Each structure stands twice: as structure tokens, then as C-alpha cells.
Amino acid sequence: GRSFVINSGNPPGSWVSTSDTNWFYCANWENLRVPDEKTDVFISGATANADIKSNAAYAELYNKIAKARNVFVSDNILKVNGSVLNTLEVHGDININTGGLIDMQSGGSQDGKIYLYGNWNNNDIINGFNEGNGTVYLSGTQPQIINSNDHNSPETFNNLEINNNFNTAVSNNLITNGYLKIGSGKSVTIAPNDYFRIGGDITSDGNLTVESDANLLQVNNVSNTGAITVKRDAHAMKYLEYTYWASPVSGQTFKSFSPTTPDARFYQYNESNDLFESIQNPSTNVFGNNKSGIFESAAKGYAIRYYGTSNLFTGTFKGAANNGDITFPLKFKSGTTGQGYGYNMVGNPYPSNIDFYKLHAAKSGQNYNTVDFSTDVNPKAAMQ
């Protein structure tokens, strides 16, 4: 037989191995017991790294899933990488402290999975987490807070699946290098002045809402699946005032966007004659189409008259988020005999802000570097 030494002073769930890295080997743990969902795990100090491998010896005894209540990693490394079958369930919080690292990078195309039911606390935001090509699942039933909701320290994940209600005002901004997926029936909200920055595609099987002054940014040119809601506030509104709009989502009809606007008061702009023209069938026609219902560009802008008594109008767009390179065919003197002044109504087709200076720099030969804001509060000719 083999002799085991049970040290005093270490709580159950303490990683004590000095050479072997197998999570599922009981001799690597205090009290010779592999942790379960009721056990706090401490991986720290001058011990070997802990490595979760579904094909490791004894893994089948635990259904090939590593479990813990709360996890504390300091001055050591916990690895969940190398295969999508390598899985860690944390039924409480993850706590990464000084010198600690949770490593989900193997150098391959796929890495492991972490199911988290509590909060994520990375106290070493620069070195504490290596997202690799892994996937993190937020699966709790209470609000899950990321890095103490410090908006200066959002976490960067690879793939992220949110299977819980989530609000950035409570939980923090989010960054992913890979995809984002919203679980069925779950409500995810990007609060005003907050953001998601997503490297891959977005799949929404739940309800993703981008509040006014919030930003949903996507890095790569990919298509999205499922409808989201984007809100944009227009302030200091006046009765019968026109506001210029473009939609950050696909499939949004004009009438459902502004139900109180009469059908004849949705307009597109015609560069060739410097006139506004009524949109036909606004109950079925959608943003991006011309007046006759033929698609032109997701960046096409429109003038819509406001019929309301409040000085605040919240425009609500619903559809799949626009993303990627969007073109708009600029026109100049496009009339049959050379009429036109080169004015084009181009809107912001994204659920995020646009940096005007960068946009101008990219097309400096095609537009002026001056912006005039349209208003009926203190109107001037240059604004109209």
C-alpha cells in the first residue's frame, strides 16, 4: 500500500499536492477528499498546479466534472483548458487573488468550461485570468457581480453565455473575445453609459436591452441571431417637430417605432430635388428601405414627425443588431439634368456611438468636417 500524510491546519478543500496535478485524485486534497459543490476550494502556495482534465484518472468517479462551492486561487494556477469536456462548476464565487491565475488557454482551438453560480472576483485584473478559447456560463439565480462592479475593471472573457438575468448597473460592463449568448427567457440590460464589447456574434434567445446612452459594440464583421431592444431618447421635443432617425437593428417598421405619427409624416430625403418624400405603407415598410419598400442601406436616415405632449420621446427599436461594414451610396447632383446639392441623409446604423472624427478621416474627401445639429428649439438655417 501507499502511505498518506494528513496535515493539520489546512481546511477541507485545500490543494496540497506538490507534484501531481490531477484535480480528481483524492491524495492531492486535504482530508483525502475531492471537493464537491458544498466545499470551498483553496489553491495556493508552493504546491503543484491544479489541472481539470475529463480524461484524467478517477474523473469518471465524479462524472468528469470538477465541483466547488467557492474557489480561492492565490500564488498558484488552476487550469481549465485543452478540451470543451474539461468542466468546472462553481456554486458560489470565484476569487482570484495576488499571484493566482485561472488558465483557460491551451494554445488549441477549444478550451474548457466554467459554470459560475455566484460572483466573479478577479483581484489581479492584469494577470489573474487567461480566457484562452474557453467558455464561461453565468448560471446563477441572483445578480452575479463581476469584479465588484468596478467599471474601471471589467473582465475579458472568451465565449460568454448568460443564463441569468443581468444588468450592467449592478454587475459591470462586459468584454468578450468570442461570442455572447443570452439564455431563453433571461433579461440582460446594458444600462445608460455602460457597454458590452463583443468580439464574436450575438445570439439572443432572451431579452437583451440596450438603454439610451448605452453601447453595444462588436469588433468583428459577423451576423447576429435573435432580436434585441435598443432605446434612444430624444430630448426637448416639441409638438409636430421632426427628428432624424436611423435604426440600429434590422426589421424595424416605421409605424411600430412611432405609433402616433400619421402615416403621411414619415419621410425620406431625395438628394436630386432637395425634397422630402413620404414613406409608403409605414406599417409594413421598414428602416433601411426607400419609400417604395426597396432596401437601400441600413444607414439610411429618415425624418419622422413627433405627435406627443412630453418633451421626451424614447424611440424603441426591436430586431437583430446591425453589425459589420455598412455602406451608403452617397449621391451628388443625381437628378436627370444634374440637379441636387449633395445632401445625403445618413444615420447611425449601429447600437453604439460613432466617432465622427474617425468617420470623417476615413472619407475626408467626401464630406466636410463640420456637423450641424437639427433643432426646433433655437433653429438656424444651417441646421435645417
SVG drawing of the C-alpha trace seen along z (x, -y; Angstrom):
<svg xmlns="http://www.w3.org/2000/svg" viewBox="-52 -81 59 83">
<polyline fill="none" stroke="black" stroke-width="0.4" points="0.0,0.0 0.8,-3.7 1.2,-6.0 -0.7,-9.3 0.1,-12.2 -2.8,-14.2 -1.6,-17.6 -3.2,-19.7 -4.1,-23.3 -5.5,-23.1 -9.2,-23.3 -11.0,-20.7 -10.8,-21.7 -7.2,-22.7 -5.0,-21.7 -1.9,-20.1 -0.2,-18.3 3.5,-19.1 3.9,-17.2 0.7,-15.6 -1.8,-18.0 -4.9,-15.8 -8.0,-17.5 -9.8,-14.2 -7.1,-12.4 -8.0,-12.4 -4.4,-12.3 -4.0,-15.8 -6.5,-17.3 -6.6,-17.8 -8.5,-15.0 -8.2,-12.9 -11.5,-14.1 -12.1,-15.6 -14.3,-18.7 -17.9,-18.8 -20.4,-21.7 -20.5,-22.2 -16.8,-22.5 -14.7,-25.7 -11.6,-25.2 -8.2,-26.8 -5.4,-26.5 -2.5,-28.5 1.2,-28.4 4.1,-26.3 2.1,-23.3 1.7,-21.9 -0.8,-23.5 -4.3,-22.0 -5.5,-20.8 -9.0,-19.7 -9.0,-17.0 -12.1,-15.0 -9.9,-12.1 -7.7,-12.1 -7.6,-9.1 -10.6,-8.9 -12.5,-11.6 -15.3,-9.1 -16.0,-8.8 -17.1,-12.4 -19.0,-12.4 -15.9,-14.1 -17.0,-17.4 -14.9,-19.3 -17.1,-21.0 -16.7,-23.5 -18.6,-26.0 -16.3,-29.0 -12.9,-28.9 -9.9,-30.9 -6.7,-30.9 -3.6,-32.7 0.1,-32.2 -0.9,-29.2 -2.6,-28.2 -5.9,-26.4 -6.2,-25.1 -9.4,-24.5 -8.2,-24.2 -7.4,-21.9 -10.9,-20.5 -14.5,-21.6 -15.1,-18.4 -13.0,-19.9 -15.6,-21.4 -15.6,-23.3 -18.8,-24.1 -18.5,-26.8 -21.7,-27.0 -20.5,-30.1 -17.9,-32.7 -14.6,-32.7 -11.9,-34.6 -8.6,-35.2 -6.1,-36.9 -2.5,-38.0 -0.3,-35.6 -3.3,-33.5 -4.3,-32.5 -7.2,-30.7 -5.9,-29.5 -8.3,-28.6 -5.6,-28.8 -4.0,-25.7 -3.0,-27.1 -5.6,-24.9 -8.9,-26.0 -11.0,-24.8 -10.7,-25.1 -12.7,-24.3 -15.9,-25.4 -16.7,-27.2 -20.3,-27.2 -20.5,-30.0 -23.4,-30.4 -22.0,-33.3 -19.8,-36.3 -16.6,-36.7 -13.8,-38.5 -10.5,-38.9 -8.3,-40.9 -5.4,-40.7 -7.1,-42.0 -3.9,-42.1 -2.6,-38.6 -5.3,-36.7 -7.3,-35.3 -6.3,-33.8 -9.5,-33.4 -8.0,-31.3 -10.7,-29.7 -12.8,-28.7 -16.5,-29.4 -17.9,-30.9 -21.5,-30.4 -23.2,-32.8 -25.8,-30.4 -26.9,-31.9 -30.4,-32.8 -29.3,-36.0 -27.5,-39.0 -23.9,-38.0 -21.4,-40.7 -18.2,-40.9 -15.1,-42.4 -17.1,-44.2 -19.0,-46.2 -15.9,-48.3 -16.5,-49.8 -12.8,-50.5 -12.1,-46.8 -14.4,-44.8 -13.4,-41.2 -12.4,-39.9 -13.9,-36.5 -13.7,-34.5 -17.1,-33.0 -19.8,-34.0 -23.3,-32.5 -25.6,-34.4 -28.2,-32.1 -29.3,-34.5 -30.8,-38.0 -28.0,-40.6 -27.8,-44.4 -24.5,-46.3 -25.6,-48.8 -25.5,-46.0 -23.0,-43.6 -20.4,-45.5 -19.6,-46.1 -18.6,-43.0 -15.9,-42.3 -15.6,-39.1 -13.2,-38.0 -15.7,-35.4 -19.4,-35.0 -22.2,-36.2 -25.3,-34.1 -28.4,-35.1 -30.3,-32.2 -34.0,-31.6 -36.3,-33.9 -33.4,-35.8 -33.3,-39.6 -30.0,-41.3 -29.7,-45.1 -26.9,-47.4 -27.6,-50.5 -27.1,-54.1 -23.4,-55.0 -22.4,-51.3 -21.3,-48.9 -20.8,-45.4 -17.8,-44.9 -18.3,-41.6 -15.6,-40.0 -17.9,-37.4 -21.5,-37.1 -24.5,-37.6 -27.3,-35.1 -30.3,-36.3 -32.8,-33.7 -33.9,-36.0 -34.3,-39.8 -31.2,-41.9 -31.9,-45.6 -29.5,-48.5 -30.8,-51.5 -30.4,-55.0 -26.8,-56.3 -25.6,-52.7 -23.4,-51.0 -23.3,-47.5 -20.0,-47.3 -18.9,-44.4 -15.4,-44.1 -15.7,-41.6 -17.8,-41.6 -20.3,-38.8 -24.0,-38.3 -26.2,-38.1 -29.2,-35.9 -32.3,-36.8 -34.0,-40.1 -32.7,-42.7 -34.2,-46.0 -32.3,-49.3 -33.7,-52.5 -32.7,-56.0 -34.0,-59.2 -34.8,-62.4 -34.9,-65.3 -36.5,-68.8 -39.1,-67.6 -41.8,-69.9 -45.2,-69.0 -45.1,-68.5 -41.3,-68.6 -39.3,-66.4 -36.4,-64.3 -34.0,-62.4 -33.6,-58.7 -31.9,-55.6 -32.3,-52.1 -29.6,-50.1 -31.5,-46.8 -32.9,-45.1 -36.6,-44.6 -38.0,-47.6 -41.2,-49.0 -41.8,-52.8 -45.3,-52.7 -44.4,-50.5 -41.4,-52.8 -43.6,-55.9 -47.3,-54.8 -48.8,-58.3 -47.1,-59.7 -49.6,-59.9 -48.8,-57.6 -48.0,-60.6 -45.4,-62.0 -42.6,-59.5 -40.2,-60.9 -37.1,-60.0 -34.9,-62.7 -34.3,-62.9 -30.9,-64.4 -31.8,-65.0 -34.6,-67.5 -33.8,-68.6 -37.2,-67.4 -38.6,-65.0 -40.9,-62.3 -43.5,-60.3 -42.8,-56.6 -45.4,-54.3 -47.1,-51.7 -45.2,-52.7 -47.0,-49.9 -45.1,-47.3 -42.2,-49.2 -39.0,-49.0 -36.0,-51.2 -33.3,-50.7 -35.9,-50.7 -36.7,-53.5 -40.2,-55.0 -41.4,-52.1 -40.1,-49.3 -36.9,-48.5 -33.9,-48.1 -31.1,-50.7 -28.9,-50.8 -29.2,-50.1 -27.6,-53.6 -30.5,-55.3 -31.9,-58.2 -35.5,-59.4 -37.4,-62.4 -40.3,-61.5 -42.7,-64.0 -43.4,-63.8 -47.0,-63.8 -46.9,-63.9 -47.1,-66.1 -44.0,-65.1 -40.7,-66.8 -39.0,-63.3 -39.6,-60.7 -38.0,-57.3 -37.6,-55.6 -37.6,-51.8 -36.1,-49.6 -36.5,-45.8 -34.7,-43.4 -31.3,-41.7 -28.5,-44.1 -26.8,-45.6 -23.1,-44.9 -20.2,-44.9 -19.4,-47.1 -22.4,-49.0 -22.3,-51.0 -24.3,-54.0 -24.3,-55.2 -23.6,-58.9 -25.3,-61.0 -24.3,-64.3 -26.3,-66.1 -28.1,-62.9 -31.1,-64.5 -31.7,-63.7 -30.3,-67.2 -27.7,-67.5 -29.9,-68.7 -29.0,-68.2 -26.8,-69.7 -25.0,-66.6 -27.0,-66.4 -27.5,-62.8 -29.4,-61.7 -27.1,-59.2 -27.8,-57.8 -26.0,-55.7 -27.0,-52.1 -25.3,-50.6 -26.4,-50.1 -23.4,-52.1 -22.0,-55.6 -19.9,-56.5 -16.7,-58.6 -17.4,-61.3 -13.8,-62.3 -12.7,-58.8 -15.6,-58.6 -14.6,-61.8 -11.0,-60.8 -11.9,-57.6 -13.8,-59.6 -12.3,-63.1 -12.6,-63.7 -16.3,-63.0 -17.7,-65.1 -17.0,-68.2 -15.5,-68.2 -18.4,-70.3 -21.5,-68.9 -24.8,-70.9 -27.4,-69.7 -31.0,-70.0 -33.3,-71.5 -36.6,-73.3 -35.8,-74.8 -33.4,-77.6 -33.5,-76.9 -30.9,-78.3 -30.9,-78.0 -27.7,-75.8 -29.4,-73.3 -32.4,-72.5"/>
</svg>
